[in-house]
Amino acid sequence: MIVRNNQGSFYNTLGSTGGNLSQSSTTGRVFHIVIDDKSAGFTDWSSIGNTYYIDPKTSPPTEINNDILKSYNFAKPLIPNHSFIPFIEEIILLFDLPSSDSSDIQNKKQLYYLSPINLYNNTNHNSQAIYNIKEDGSANLGKSVIESSTVGNLFPFEGDNIINGRWGHGIRFSSTLNENNLENFWSITGKNGDPITLLVNGYNFTPDLRGKPYIEDINNDKSSLYLTSTQAIPIQTNNNITNPLFTSQSPEKYYDSQVILSANRILINSNKDEILLYSKTNTSISSKNTTFISAAQNVLINGGQYIFLGLNSNN
């Protein structure tokens, strides 16, 4: 997401006063963040996330250490249970609010930041990086942060509540929308307003997207958790052999509520107690190669009517 041109008017419009914003808010350009106990500006663990900023129209210091930072202001994260750490050169919105010791010192204030300003409407970064361009032309966003030219936002549908991560992951709170030519795959079944929640880590970005917002792909995204209500999810399984003793609806056609986990590997581990699997009707375990069952003490197989060994779908 390398877009940093023609932004001079942004600085001229907002400046350091926030343009038409009220006097209780202002803007600053980030030049340093306290990330760990080795960061300049670290005092104790409550200082993690403190962000040092400058007027958007000025240049950052060429060197950063504790002594130099004493000459600059910093802002604390505004929300205690949600951290959105900015990148270098992102513009943050600042609020002048009571400080932690305002009860002792009347009217003492502290600046807080909410999030970076969404200059490019791109989740990867919104940094202008005009003072932090690396030799290859990409942005220097932090100590070990690599700029991505492919990561983009999730495609929004009407009524969606979306949390976009910076690196191709996100959470979507959505619903069935029975509209013609709708691009999402979960609105084929059900009725308008039926809820669905999608959590995905590792979108399958392809060059042909060219900045177009992304729609989840359960068969190609790296790891997914879907919580459905009435939606049929077009998942492709590695083994389509079904139990010959009963007829089960294939996974891609099932449209009642379900939880779907999909990844290259799925591990379930109990540190202390049991793993319990229950079903109202049937339980199926299938693999393309070997299914292994092992126990340190006993293996118990109990069939209320029959126990079949060697039964396959051709019988």
C-alpha positions in Angstrom: 0.0 0.0 0.0 2.6 2.5 -1.2 0.6 5.8 -1.5 2.1 8.9 -0.1 1.8 11.6 -2.8 -0.2 14.8 -2.8 -0.7 14.9 0.9 0.5 18.5 1.5 -3.0 19.8 1.6 -3.8 17.5 4.5 -1.1 19.2 6.6 -2.3 22.6 5.6 -5.9 21.8 6.4 -5.5 20.2 9.8 -2.2 21.6 11.0 -1.8 21.2 14.7 -5.2 22.4 15.7 -7.3 19.8 13.9 -8.9 22.3 11.5 -12.6 22.6 12.4 -12.3 20.2 15.3 -13.1 21.4 18.8 -10.4 22.8 21.0 -10.3 19.6 23.1 -8.8 17.7 20.2 -5.8 18.1 18.0 -3.6 16.0 15.7 0.0 14.9 15.8 2.4 12.9 13.6 4.0 9.9 15.3 7.8 9.6 15.5 8.3 7.2 18.4 6.3 4.6 20.3 7.2 3.0 23.7 7.0 -0.7 22.7 8.9 -2.5 25.5 11.2 -1.9 28.4 14.2 -1.2 26.1 12.4 1.6 24.3 13.4 5.2 24.9 10.8 6.8 27.0 10.1 3.7 29.1 9.5 4.5 32.8 7.5 1.5 34.0 5.1 -1.0 32.4 2.3 1.6 32.4 4.2 3.6 29.8 3.9 0.9 27.2 1.9 2.3 24.2 2.9 5.9 25.0 3.3 7.6 21.6 5.5 10.6 21.0 4.4 13.0 18.3 5.1 16.3 16.6 3.2 18.9 14.8 2.4 17.4 11.3 4.1 20.3 9.6 7.5 19.9 11.4 10.4 17.4 11.1 11.0 14.7 13.7 14.3 14.5 15.7 17.2 12.8 13.9 18.1 10.9 17.1 15.9 9.4 19.8 16.9 8.9 23.4 15.5 9.6 26.9 17.1 13.1 27.0 15.8 14.1 23.6 12.3 12.8 24.4 12.0 15.2 27.4 11.6 18.0 24.9 8.5 16.4 23.2 5.0 15.6 24.3 3.5 12.1 24.3 0.0 10.7 24.3 -1.4 7.7 26.1 -3.8 5.1 24.6 -7.4 6.4 25.3 -9.2 3.1 25.7 -8.0 0.7 28.5 -9.2 -2.6 27.0 -8.3 -2.0 23.3 -4.9 -1.1 22.0 -4.3 0.1 18.4 -0.6 0.9 18.3 0.2 3.4 15.5 3.1 3.2 13.0 5.8 5.8 12.5 4.5 8.8 10.6 0.9 8.0 11.0 -1.3 10.9 12.0 -3.2 10.4 15.3 -6.2 12.2 16.7 -5.4 13.6 20.2 -7.8 14.4 23.1 -6.9 16.6 26.1 -8.5 14.8 29.1 -7.9 14.4 32.8 -4.6 12.8 33.9 -4.1 10.0 36.4 -3.3 12.5 39.1 -5.9 15.1 38.3 -7.6 14.4 41.6 -4.4 15.7 43.4 -3.7 18.5 41.0 -6.8 20.3 40.0 -7.5 20.4 36.3 -4.3 18.6 35.3 -4.6 17.3 31.8 -3.0 14.5 29.7 -3.2 13.9 26.0 -4.7 10.6 24.8 -4.9 9.1 21.3 -7.7 7.0 19.9 -6.3 5.6 16.6 -4.4 6.6 13.4 -6.4 8.8 11.0 -7.6 6.8 8.0 -5.7 8.7 5.3 -5.8 6.0 2.6 -8.7 3.9 3.9 -6.2 1.0 4.0 -5.9 -1.3 7.0 -2.1 -2.1 6.5 -0.9 1.4 7.3 -1.8 5.1 6.9 1.7 6.4 7.3 3.0 9.1 5.0 6.6 8.1 5.9 7.9 11.2 4.2 10.9 11.2 6.6 11.3 7.4 6.8 11.7 6.0 3.3 14.0 3.0 3.0 16.4 2.4 0.1 14.0 0.2 -1.7 11.3 2.9 -1.6 9.1 1.3 1.0 8.0 2.9 4.2 10.0 2.5 7.4 7.0 2.0 9.8 8.9 0.8 12.9 11.7 -1.4 14.2 10.7 -4.6 12.4 7.5 -3.7 10.5 7.4 -4.5 6.8 5.1 -2.6 4.5 2.7 -4.7 2.5 1.6 -3.8 -1.0 -1.2 -6.5 -1.1 -3.0 -6.3 2.3 -6.3 -4.6 2.1 -9.6 -4.2 3.9 -12.5 -6.6 4.1 -15.3 -5.9 1.6 -18.1 -4.3 3.6 -21.7 -5.4 3.2 -24.8 -3.6 4.4 -25.0 -3.6 8.2 -21.6 -5.2 8.7 -19.4 -4.6 11.8 -15.8 -5.3 10.7 -12.5 -5.3 12.6 -9.6 -5.2 10.2 -6.2 -6.3 11.3 -3.1 -4.8 9.6 -1.7 -8.0 8.1 -4.6 -9.8 6.4 -6.7 -10.9 9.3 -10.1 -9.7 10.7 -13.4 -10.4 12.3 -16.7 -9.8 10.5 -20.1 -9.6 12.2 -22.5 -9.9 9.3 -25.8 -11.4 8.2 -27.6 -13.0 5.3 -28.5 -10.4 2.6 -30.7 -11.8 -0.2 -29.9 -9.3 -2.9 -29.3 -9.9 -6.6 -25.6 -10.0 -7.7 -24.3 -9.9 -4.1 -20.7 -11.0 -4.0 -20.7 -12.8 -0.6 -21.2 -16.6 -0.5 -23.2 -16.9 2.7 -26.4 -15.3 1.5 -27.6 -18.2 -0.7 -29.6 -19.7 2.1 -31.6 -18.2 5.0 -33.4 -14.9 5.2 -32.3 -11.3 5.6 -30.8 -10.6 9.0 -29.8 -14.1 9.9 -26.5 -13.6 11.8 -23.0 -15.0 10.8 -19.6 -14.3 12.4 -16.4 -14.9 10.5 -12.9 -14.8 12.1 -10.1 -15.3 9.6 -6.3 -15.2 9.9 -4.4 -15.0 6.6 -6.4 -13.9 3.6 -5.7 -15.4 0.2 -4.7 -12.1 -1.5 -4.0 -12.5 -5.2 -2.5 -9.9 -7.6 -5.8 -9.6 -9.5 -7.5 -7.9 -6.6 -5.4 -4.7 -7.2 -6.6 -3.0 -4.1 -10.2 -4.3 -4.2 -11.5 -5.1 -0.7 -11.4 -8.8 0.2 -14.1 -11.3 0.7 -13.3 -14.4 2.8 -12.5 -17.7 1.1 -12.8 -20.6 3.5 -11.0 -23.0 1.0 -7.9 -20.8 0.5 -7.6 -18.6 3.6 -5.0 -19.8 6.0 -7.1 -20.4 9.1 -10.8 -19.7 9.6 -13.5 -19.9 12.3 -17.1 -19.5 11.1 -20.2 -19.3 13.3 -23.3 -19.7 11.3 -27.1 -19.7 11.8 -28.8 -20.6 8.5 -26.0 -20.2 6.0 -24.6 -22.9 3.7 -20.8 -22.5 3.5 -19.1 -23.9 0.3 -16.3 -25.7 2.1 -14.4 -28.4 0.2 -13.3 -31.3 2.4 -10.4 -33.6 1.8 -12.4 -36.8 2.2 -16.0 -37.1 1.0 -16.5 -40.7 2.1 -19.6 -40.9 4.2 -20.7 -43.5 6.8 -22.6 -46.2 4.8 -24.9 -46.8 7.8 -26.6 -43.4 7.6 -27.1 -40.6 5.1 -25.5 -37.3 6.1 -25.9 -34.0 4.4 -22.6 -33.0 2.7 -20.7 -30.2 4.5 -21.2 -27.6 1.7 -25.0 -28.1 1.7 -25.7 -28.0 5.4 -27.5 -24.8 6.3 -28.4 -25.1 10.0 -26.3 -23.5 12.8 -22.8 -24.8 12.9 -19.2 -24.0 13.9 -16.6 -24.5 11.2 -12.9 -24.7 11.8 -10.6 -24.8 8.7 -6.8 -24.7 8.6 -3.8 -26.7 7.4 -3.7 -28.3 10.8 -6.2 -28.3 13.7 -5.0 -29.2 17.2 -7.2 -29.7 20.3 -5.4 -30.1 23.6 -6.7 -30.5 27.1 -4.0 -29.6 29.7 -5.8 -31.1 32.7 -9.1 -32.9 32.0 -11.1 -34.7 29.4 -12.0 -33.9 25.8 -15.6 -34.7 25.3 -17.4 -35.0 21.9 -21.2 -35.5 21.9 -23.7 -35.5 19.0 -27.4 -35.8 18.9 -27.3 -38.3 16.0 -24.0 -39.6 14.6 -20.2 -38.9 14.9 -17.9 -39.4 12.0 -14.1 -39.4 11.9 -12.5 -39.7 8.5 -9.0 -39.2 7.0 -7.3 -39.7 3.7 -4.5 -41.7 5.1 -4.4 -43.2 8.7 -6.7 -42.7 11.7 -4.8 -43.5 14.8 -6.3 -44.1 18.3 -4.0 -44.6 21.3 -4.3 -44.7 25.0 -1.8 -45.2 27.9 -4.2 -47.5 29.6 -7.4 -48.7 27.9 -9.2 -48.3 24.6 -13.0 -48.9 24.9 -15.3 -49.3 22.0 -18.9 -49.8 22.9 -21.7 -50.5 20.3 -25.2 -50.5 21.6 -26.2 -52.9 18.8 -23.3 -53.8 16.6 -19.6 -53.2 16.1 -18.4 -53.3 12.5 -14.8 -53.8 11.5 -13.8 -53.5 7.9 -17.0 -51.9 6.7 -16.6 -49.5 3.7 -18.7 -47.5 1.4 -18.7 -50.2 -1.3 -20.5 -52.8 1.0 
